[in-house]
Amino acid sequence: MQRVVERTQVRRELLLEVAGQEAQRFAGLGSAVTGIEVRVQDPWKAGEVARELETRLGYPYRALDWSAQNSQLFSALKLEKLAMAVILLLIVLVAAFNIVSTLTMTVGDRTKEIGILRAMGMTAGQIRRIFVTQGVVVGVVGTAVGAIGGVLLAAAVGTYHLISLDPTVYFIDHLPVDLAPTDVLTVIVASLAIAALATVYPSSQAARLEPVEAIRHE
């Protein structure tokens, strides 16, 4: 087995050498070369290695790592990530407005009941906590369902390669998915915070109701 591997490696090196000679002849370079490829064990240290090579070799040599060669692609990905963050923020804000409208309608429908509770001795702070709790529960349930569903869907897309791509265009045959725990946690915390803030206006509106006027409300 080892001999077969060695023969394959030797044959590959010979093919590369012949291809290099043909490229030199075609470009009229003689025995000169236009570049040398260097492979590193850790691809994330390619930039550091490239800078070190440039420093040691000096002018007119220059070194380009894989991130510099594909800078336009990475710029497009950063812009796409920013756009997705804005879209996600808008979705959360729409959900927050839905919570506000739902609680506001609840306050309007339960005005008489709120007046009765106030007349029985319940304070404005207790009334406010009732609606805050209702809004927070809605936010927690919605966030939990969305987070679990999103994580499961992302894991399925990454594991089973559900979204295929043209490798001749994108250099990959499927859409890769990387679940970052910090991103997931940030989205969850932001969703819960916005849901809690959405309860401020309806709960304050309910707490300001006067008992007599609320009981007379039709």
Beta strands, then each sheet from edge to edge (+ up, - down):
end
